[in-house]
Amino acid sequence: MTVTYDYAGKVVLVTGGTKGIGAGIARAFLEAGATVVTCARTPPPSFGRAAGGAAGGVRFVRADVRDPDDVARLVSGLDRLDVVVNNAGGPPYAPLDGTSPRLHARVVELNLTAPLLVSQQAYPPLKASGGAIIMIGSASGTRPSPGTSAYGAAKAGLHHLARCLAAEWAPEVRVNSVVVGLAATESAEEHYAGGQEAVAATVPAGRMATPEDVARVCLWLGSPGYVTGAEIHVHGGGEIPAWRHAPSAGAPSES
């Protein structure tokens, strides 16, 4: 069964939508007919025309979503707004011991404070259109993430922020989170030790998530519906625990 979505006449904002998961999300909405606005601190490669002669187009706005003035300029430049995908973020390797407090503050600022700023500015036009906000969360915010503790804490906060906004802004604006697990993007090879094949072996589904996997969920959550305050996990069943690979002889049974 193939599910199709018609976003013709809709305007979708995807922060950090120039590469990786964000680019995949932007491309999916573009192919569904939406006018897509992406933003980042640096210009992206061209997206080209949408497949299948879709009616929408794509526009890039240079903006730093950590800067309240940039966010206000970004949103005020839109004639209407139907969907916001808060995707901008990143998990730099930053162990708590020996890493500067300023770097940790910047990680939290990008992954938690920035989506709050964008959502706050986007609320009036989204309320007018009966739109939706989609937070791109992470499995790092649901389980320990050693080496990226600030990132994991920020993503946990982002999931909670989405639930709070869903309750505060209902029924006019729906707010949901997509909790992404191990993902195959252009930076995955350098990010995951051992390479993508080794990492994929830890996922019950047998592979890492792709930008297209995440994008399909975003298309569903962005369309009119009842679901709000939810967390949709896109992680292929999670991660196989290490004890599954421990020698069975003499090993204690699971309790």
C-alpha positions in Angstrom: 0.0 0.0 0.0 1.3 3.4 -1.0 0.3 6.5 1.1 0.4 9.8 -0.7 0.1 13.3 0.8 -1.0 16.5 -0.9 0.7 19.6 0.5 -0.1 21.9 -2.4 -0.6 25.5 -1.2 1.0 24.7 2.2 4.2 26.3 3.5 6.6 24.2 5.5 9.6 25.4 7.4 12.4 22.9 8.0 15.2 24.2 10.2 18.6 22.8 9.4 17.1 21.4 6.2 20.1 21.5 4.0 21.8 18.2 4.7 21.2 14.8 6.3 17.8 14.1 7.9 16.7 17.7 7.4 17.4 17.6 3.7 15.4 14.4 3.4 12.5 15.9 5.2 12.6 19.1 3.1 12.7 17.0 -0.1 9.7 14.9 0.9 7.5 17.9 1.6 8.7 19.4 -1.7 7.7 16.3 -3.6 4.3 16.4 -1.9 3.7 19.8 -3.4 4.5 22.1 -0.5 6.5 25.4 -0.6 9.5 24.5 1.5 11.5 27.1 3.4 14.8 25.9 4.8 17.3 27.7 7.0 20.8 27.3 8.1 23.9 29.4 8.8 25.4 28.5 5.4 23.7 28.2 1.9 22.8 24.6 0.8 23.4 22.8 -2.5 20.4 23.2 -4.9 17.4 20.9 -4.3 16.3 21.2 -7.9 12.8 20.8 -9.0 10.4 18.5 -7.1 9.9 15.1 -8.6 6.7 14.5 -10.6 6.1 18.1 -11.4 5.0 19.0 -7.9 3.6 22.5 -7.5 5.7 23.6 -4.7 9.2 25.2 -4.6 12.0 25.6 -2.1 13.6 28.7 -0.7 16.6 29.1 1.5 17.0 31.8 4.2 20.3 32.3 5.9 19.5 32.3 9.7 20.9 31.1 13.0 18.0 29.6 14.9 19.9 30.4 18.2 19.5 34.1 17.5 16.1 35.5 18.5 16.4 38.3 15.9 17.2 35.9 13.1 14.3 33.7 14.1 11.9 36.7 14.1 13.2 37.8 10.7 12.8 34.2 9.3 9.2 33.8 10.4 8.0 37.3 9.7 9.2 36.9 6.0 6.6 34.1 5.4 3.1 34.9 4.0 1.7 31.8 5.8 2.9 28.8 7.7 1.4 25.4 8.0 4.1 23.1 9.3 7.3 23.7 11.3 9.9 20.9 11.5 12.4 21.8 14.2 15.3 19.7 12.9 18.4 21.9 13.4 20.7 20.3 16.0 23.8 18.2 16.5 25.5 15.8 18.8 29.2 16.8 19.0 31.3 14.5 21.1 31.8 16.4 24.3 32.5 14.4 27.5 31.6 16.3 30.6 35.1 15.9 32.1 37.4 18.4 30.4 34.9 20.1 28.1 34.3 23.8 28.5 31.0 24.9 30.1 30.5 27.2 27.1 30.4 24.3 24.6 27.8 22.4 26.7 25.7 25.6 26.9 25.9 26.0 23.1 24.8 22.3 22.6 21.8 22.9 24.8 21.1 26.2 23.1 21.0 24.7 19.6 19.1 21.5 20.5 16.6 22.9 23.0 16.5 26.7 23.2 16.5 27.2 19.5 13.4 25.0 18.9 11.6 26.8 21.7 12.4 30.2 20.0 11.3 29.0 16.6 8.1 27.5 18.0 7.3 30.7 19.9 7.7 32.8 16.8 5.8 30.4 14.6 2.8 30.0 16.9 0.7 32.9 15.6 0.8 31.9 11.9 0.4 28.2 12.8 -2.6 29.1 14.9 -4.1 30.9 12.0 -3.7 27.9 9.7 -4.4 25.2 12.2 -0.9 23.9 11.6 1.6 21.6 13.3 5.0 21.6 14.9 7.3 18.5 14.6 10.3 18.2 16.9 13.1 16.0 15.6 14.2 14.3 18.8 16.7 11.5 19.5 17.0 8.2 21.2 19.9 9.9 23.1 17.2 11.7 25.0 15.6 8.5 26.1 18.6 6.5 27.3 22.1 7.2 28.6 24.4 8.9 26.0 27.9 8.8 27.4 30.1 11.3 25.6 27.1 13.4 24.4 25.5 14.0 27.8 24.6 17.6 27.1 23.0 16.6 23.8 21.1 13.8 25.3 19.8 16.1 28.1 18.8 18.7 25.6 16.9 16.2 23.5 15.1 14.8 26.6 14.1 18.4 27.3 12.9 18.8 23.7 10.6 15.8 24.0 9.2 17.3 27.2 8.8 20.7 25.6 6.8 19.2 22.8 4.4 17.6 25.3 4.0 20.9 27.1 3.4 22.9 23.9 0.9 20.3 22.7 -1.1 20.8 25.9 -0.7 24.6 26.0 -1.5 25.2 22.3 -4.3 22.7 21.7 -6.5 22.5 19.8 -5.2 25.1 17.3 -1.7 23.8 16.9 -0.6 20.2 17.2 2.9 19.4 18.5 4.6 16.0 18.3 8.1 14.5 18.4 9.9 12.1 16.1 12.4 10.3 18.2 15.1 9.1 15.8 17.5 6.3 16.6 20.8 5.4 14.8 20.6 7.1 11.5 22.5 6.7 8.2 23.5 10.2 7.0 26.5 11.5 5.2 28.2 12.1 8.6 27.4 8.7 10.0 30.6 7.0 9.0 32.8 9.4 11.0 30.3 9.7 13.9 29.8 6.0 14.6 32.9 3.9 15.6 33.3 0.7 13.7 31.4 1.9 10.6 27.8 1.8 9.5 27.6 -2.0 9.0 28.7 -2.7 12.6 26.3 -0.1 13.9 23.4 -1.5 11.8 24.0 -4.9 13.3 22.9 -3.5 16.7 19.5 -2.5 15.4 16.7 -5.2 15.4 15.5 -4.1 12.0 18.9 -4.9 10.6 19.7 -1.4 9.3 19.9 2.2 10.5 17.2 4.7 9.9 17.3 6.8 6.7 16.3 10.4 6.1 13.4 9.0 4.1 12.2 6.9 7.0 12.0 10.0 9.2 10.5 12.1 6.4 7.5 9.7 6.0 6.6 10.1 9.6 6.9 13.9 9.3 4.5 13.9 6.3 1.9 12.1 8.4 2.3 14.2 11.5 2.2 17.4 9.4 -1.2 16.5 7.8 -4.4 17.4 9.6 -5.3 14.9 12.3 -6.0 14.2 16.0 -2.5 13.2 17.2 -0.7 15.7 19.4 1.7 15.4 22.3 3.0 12.1 20.9 6.5 10.7 20.5 6.9 8.5 17.4 10.0 6.3 17.7 11.8 5.8 14.4 14.6 3.5 15.6 14.0 0.1 13.9 13.1 -1.6 17.2 15.7 0.2 19.3 19.2 -1.1 20.0 20.0 -4.8 20.9 21.4 -4.8 24.4 25.0 -5.9 24.9 24.1 -8.8 27.1 22.5 -10.5 24.1 26.0 -11.0 22.7 27.6 -12.2 26.0 28.7 -15.9 26.3 25.7 -18.0 27.4 27.7 -20.5 29.3 27.6 -19.7 33.0 25.9 -16.4 32.3 23.1 -15.4 34.6 19.6 -15.5 33.1 17.7 -12.4 32.4 15.5 -11.3 35.3 
